[in-house]
Amino acid sequence: MRSVAAALIVVAGGAVVAGISARRAAVTDGQAEPLAVTVRTAVTTVRESVRRRVRQRADAAVFASSPASAPSGAASATSSAGTSAGAWPGVAPGGPVSPSGTQPTTGQSLRRPAGARGFVPALEGIRGLAAVGVLTTHVAFVTRASSGSPVKRLFGRLDLAVAVFFAKSGFLLWRTHADHARKDKPGTARPTREYLRSRVVRIMPAYAVLVAAAMLLLKQNHVNGPGSWIANLTLTQIYTSNFLVAGLTHAWSLAVEMAYYLAFPLLWTAMKDLRGDTARWRIPAIVAFGASGLLFPMFPWHVLGLLPADVNLQILPPAFTAWFAAGMLLAEVATAPPGTLVRMCRDRVSRWGWWIAGGAALVATTVPGWFTEGFVHPGPIEFAARTGLAGTMAFLVLAPVVLAPEGTRFPILESMPLQKVGTWSYGIFLWHQLVLLAAFPLTRTRLWDRRMGVIWPVTVAGSLVVGAASHRWLEEPARKALERR
């Protein structure tokens, strides 16, 4: 329990640091006043409000005794004055207005978030780190290093980096449609057929080669019949009872991602009328969508006979709405007029506050008093709590990058090594299980031996090489060839 309290304190501390830093940046840019001025202004505002109410009551008494009344349209003349369609709240034609009514002298407040459009290099670095995190958990599991100590428990929960992959996909795939709605454009931003084709071209060629390699190269898979081949090739294995195939156990996440690729056109079509003035309802709708995934594993689907008893609820797509919703929310915030969340990502200290809070959310999932260790099937409540914390972690990790001012640099995430790892990350993710299985005989180690220090570097090095080769000679050639058709 002390560990849980410590984790929560770190989360709160990160939030406080972010808030203080955002306030300081806002004061510097002229978007907010110093605290003393704010307090003095608030006191003056309250005093004037009281005086105004006293005058209104006196006027009302005089009006009630008067035989005439004021023209009905007079009071509404100023209600729409100075307002233009599509204008950002709190932004004057010459720039944003501070609480004191003056415009800041700097143009930084007008800079849109980095994730509002185009390629974000830092996201590539984060994706590379996430791929290595998932790899680390799989190595820890087969070397019995995923439980027993705080560090090992952290190794065992780095698989939650999958939440970062899902949130990043949600952000990139939703961003165009969020911007489309904010600009009050009718319909959807992208043709469904074109979108689905791009997703299949990106995912399936390299994955199909992986399935063939795992089925043919691993002797334990030679007993698998046509049904197993078809289920894995079509990414429908998670809807069956026997989905665990050597070298392909990690592909459950690709099956979930493919399900959301198919669902996104339905989601953005359902929300296409929430645009312009009603676009503010998009965020509550997405929050509700994300919350549904936390409730899904708690519903007695098996007891009511609504799902087969041998299907695992905890790998079905509806269980992960919170992870995709985290990215969708960031897309909505990044394309909306800059608000509090954007201001809280402008300062370097503030961004570190977000990342510290995100790390604390991940660490909280390793606390034995709350969560089981290693690869143990959790109960519905525990699974929902873990999923919710992972979604929170993904949001907190990605937000400082996509909501920072356009042009902000992240030297580590944008460094050449991490950019390369990010570029190769899909291949690393695909092939690392086969590389991991090959690392044992290569290092003369038996499966389950406690030699993570030996197996991990060999698996990382091998996965980098195979991932780079997959990207250069398989993924990119297949993409170019299929896109020309």
N, C-alpha and C positions, 0 to 999 in steps of 0.2 A: 504493500500500500504506500510505503514511503517513496518507492520508485515511481508509482503513478502520480503522486503529489508533485514529485520533482519534475516529471515530464509536463504536467499541466502548468506548473510555475514557469517553465521555460517557454511554453507556448504563449502564456500571458505576457511574459517578458518581451518576447519577440514582437507581439502586437503593440505593446507600449512603446518599444523602440521605434517601430514603424510609424506610429501615430505622432510621436514627438518630432521625429525627423521630418515627416510630411508637413507638420505645422511650421517647423523652422524654414523649410523650403518655400512654403506658401508666403510666409512673412517676407522672405528675401525677394521673391518675385512680385510682391505687391498684391497678391491675391488674398492676403489676410493681414490683419493688424497685430501688433504686439499684444500680449495677453493683457497688460494693464489698460491699453486703449480699448480692447474688446470689452473688458469688465466695465469701464467707464461708459462706453457706448451703450451697453446693455442696461445699466442703471438709468441713463438718460432716456432710453427708449421706453422703459417701464414707467418712468415718471410722466413722460409725454402721453403715453397710452392712457394713464389714469386721468390726466387732465382732459384728454380728448373725449373720454367716456362721460366725464362730468359735463362738458359742454354739450355733447350729444343729447344727454338726458334733459338738460335745460332747454335746448332747441326743440326737443320732442314735446316738452310740456307747452311751449309757446305754439308749436304747430298744431297741437291738439285743440287749442283754444281758438285757432285762426279759422275763418270760414273758407279760405282758399287752400289749395294744395299745390305743390311744386309740379312742374311738367314731368310726366312719367319717364321720359327718356333721358333726362338730364344726368341722372346718377350713373348711367351706363356709358356715358360718352368717353370716360377715361379708362374703362375696363380693358379695352383692346388697344389703347394708344401705345405706340412704340413697339407693337408686336407684329412680326412678319412671319409668314408661313415658312416652316422649316428652320427658323432661327434657333440657335442653341441657347438654352436657358442660362441667364447670367452673362451672356456675351453680347457686348455692344458692337455696332458696325466697325469701330476702330480697334476692338480688342476686348478681353474680359474685364469686367468691372469688379473692383475690390469692394469689401463691405462698406468702405467709407465713400464709395461713389467715384473714386479716381481710377484711371486706367494705369496698369503697370507699365513701366518703361521698357521692360524686357519682352522679347517675343517668344521666350521659351514656353510660356503657358499655352501658346497657340500650336506648338508642335504636337502633332497627333501621336498616339502610341505607336511604338515600333511594329507591333503586330497588326496594325490596322490594314496593312496591305503588303504585298510582296514577300520576298524571301527573308527570313530572320535567321542569320547565321548561328546565333547562340542556341537556337532550338536544335540545331544539328548536333552541337556539342552535348546538350542534355540527352538527346536520343542515344548518342554513343555511350554515355555513362549508364543509361538505363539498360542497354544491352549487356554491358559488362556486369551490372548488378544482377540481372536474371541468371546469367552464366554462373556467377559466384554462388548463388543459392543452390543451383543444381550440383555444382561440385561439392558444396558443403554437405548436401544430403547423402551422396554416395560415398563420402569419406567420413560419415558420422560426425560431422562438425557443425551441425545445425541446432544443437541444443546443449545445455549443461552449464553455460556461462553467458554473461551479458554480450560478449563479442560474438560467440557462436549463435546465440539467439538472433542477433542482428544479421548474421550471415543467412540464417534460415528464413528471414523475412524480407530479404532484398528482392524476392520474387514479386513483391508489391510494386516494383518498378514497372510492371506491366500496366499499372494504373496511369503512369506517365505516358506510355505509348498510346493508350486509349484516349486520354485527355488531349494529347497532341493531335491525334486524328480528329477528334471532335472539334477542336479549335479550327484546324485548317479546312475541314470540309464544311463547317458551318459559317465561316467568316464571310464568304461571298454573299450568302443569303441574308445574314444579319445586316451587312452594309446595304444590300438591295432594299431591305425593308425600311431601314432608317432613312433612305433617300426617297421613300414613298413611291417606289416603282411597283407596278402591278406584276402579278404572276410570280414565277420563281427565277432565280438568277442564272440557272444553268439547265440545259436540257438533260433529262434523266438518262436517256440512252447514251449520250456522250460521256456523262459522268460514270455510269456503270462500266462502260467499256474501258475507261482509263484505270479504274480500280482493278478490274480483272487482268489487264495487261501488266499492271505493276506487281500484282501478288502471285498470280498463278503459274507462269512459266518456271520460275526458279523453284517454287514449291512442288510442282509436279515432278521435277527432276529429283528433288529430295526424297519424295515418297518412293520413287522407283529405286533410288540408291539404298534407302533403308530396308525396303522389302527384299531386295536382291542380295545385298552385301551381308546382312546380319542373318546368321543361321537360325536364330530363334524366331525369325519372321517367316521362315519358309513354310510354316504350318498354316499361315493365314490364307484364307480362300479369297475368291473374287469379291465376296461381300465386304471384307475388310479393305481390299484395294479400292473399291468404289467409294466406300464411306470416307476414307482418308483423302482420296483424290478430289472429292466433291466438298470437302470440309463439312461433312455432316456426321462425323464420328461422335461428336458430343451428344448426339440425340440417341445413341445406342448404349447398350450396357457394357460392351467390351471394346472400349475406345483406346485402351492403353496398348500401344504398339511400340516396341523398342525403337529408339531413335526419333520417334514422333510424338512422344508424350507431351511435349511443350506446344504442339500444334493446336491444342484446344483453344489457345488465345487467338490464333488466326481464324478458327471457326467462328468464334464470338465476333471478331472484328468484321468478318465477311457478312455476318448476320446484320450488323449495324450499317455496313455499306448498303445493303439492300433496304434497310429501314429508313435511312436518312431521306430519300425522296418522299416517302410518306409523311415524315415529320415536317419537312419544310413546306410541303404542299398544304398540310393541315394548318400551318401557321402563316400562310402567305397573305392573309387578310389583316394580320397584325402588323401594320406598317404605318408610316407617317406618325400621326398623333397617337395612334393606338399601339405603337411599337413598344411602349413602356410595359405592356402586358406580356411581352415575350419572355422577360426574365422570370417572372412568377411562374409562367407555364413550364419553363425549363427546370426550375427548382422542383416543381411538382413531379415532373418526369424523372428527375434524378432520385427523388425520395421514394418513388415507386419501387426502385430496385432494392432499397433497404427493407421494404416490406415483403417483397416477393419470396425470399427464403423462409419467412415466418408463416406463410400461408400453408395449411395442410393439404397440399396438392395430392400427395400419395394417399392419404387417409380417405379423401373424398373420391378417389379413383379418377381424378382428372389428368394424372400423369402416371405412366408405368412405374412400378415400384423400383425397378432396377436402373432408372435414369437419375443421374446425379443433378440435383437442383442447383448445386453451387458452381456448376460450369455452364449453365444455360444463359443465353444472352440477357434475359430480363434481370438477372442478378447483378448486372454491371452497369446499369443506367447511370449510377452516380458518377462513374469514372468518365463516361462520355459527356455527361452533363457538365462536369467541371470545365471541360474544354469549350463546350457550347456557350457557357456563361462568360468565359473569357472573351470569346468572339463577340458576344453582344456588348460587353463593356468596352472592348477595344474599338468598336465601330460607332459607339454612341458618343455624344458630346462629353468631353473629359469631366470626370467627377471626382469624388473622394478617393476611390480606389486607384485611379490614375495618379492623383497627386501623391498617394502613399507609395508609389513606385518610382518616383522621380529622383530621389536622393540615394546615394550609395549606401549610407548607413541604414536607411529605411529598407532597401532591398535585402540587406543581410538580415534584418529583422524578420522578413518574410521567410527567408531560407532557414533560419534557425527554428522558426515555428513549424515549418514543414518537416524538418529533421526530427523535431520533438514528437510530431504526430506519428512518424514512422517508428521512433523508439518506443512510443507508448504501446504499439502492437506487440512488443517483445516482452512486456511485463508479465511474469508468470502468474501473478495474482488475478490477472484479467484474461489472459489468452494462453492457449495451449502452445507447447513448443513443437518445432519441427513440422513434418507433414502429417498432421493428425486431422481427421475430419472433424471440424468444429460443429457445435450446435448452432441453430438458426440465429439466436441472439448474438452469439460471439461472432459468427460470420458477418452479420449485418454491421456490427461495431467495427470489425476489422476492415470491411469494405468501405465504410463511411470514413474512417481515419485515412485509408489509402487515397480515397478521392480528395479529401482535404489536403493531404500531402501533395498530390499532383497539382492541385490548384495553386497552393502556396509556392511550389517550385517553379511553375511556369509563369505565374503572374508577374514577377519582377522583370522577366524578359520581354513578354509581349505587351506589357503596359508601360514600360519605360519610354521616355521621349524618343521619337524617331531620331536615329543617329547615335544613340547611346552605345558605347562599346563595352564588351565583356571580354577582356583579354584572354582569360583562361578558356572560357567556353568557345571563343573564336580562334583559339590557337590551332595551328596546322595539324598537330597530332589528333586533337579531339574532333576537328572537322573531318579528318580522314576516317576516324572510327565511326563518326556519325554517318558518313556517306556509305560505309560498308555495313552499317548496323543491321540491315535486314538480312544480309548474308551471314553475318555473325550469329544472329538469332536463329536462322534456319539450320545452320550446320553444326552449331556448337555441341549438340547432343552426340552426334556421330564422332566428332573430334574427342569428346570426353570419354566415350567408350574405347576409342583407340589409344587414349593416353595411358590406360592401365597396363596393357601388355608392353607398350613402348617403354614404360618406366619400370617394368617388372614388378608391378604392384597388383595385389589382388583386390577385387571389388570389395568395398566396405572397409578396407584398411584405413586407419587414421593417418593418412598422408596428404592432407589438403595442401600443405606447403610444397609438395612435389607435383601433385596433379593440377592445381590451379594455374601455375605459370605455364605449364605445357599446354593446357587447354586454351588459355588466353592467347598464347602465341600462335597455336595452330588455328584457332578460330579467326584471328586477324588475317592470317595468310589465306585461308579458304574463303573468308568473307570478301577480301579484296579480289580474289580470283572470280568469285561468283558475280560480283558487281561488274567487273570488266568484261568477262567472257560469256556471261549468261544473262544477267538481268538487263544490262544496257542493250546488247545486241537484240535480245528478244523484244524489248520495248520498242526499239527503233523499227524493227521489221514489222511488228504488229500495228504500229501507229501509221505506217505507210499504206495499210490496206483500207 
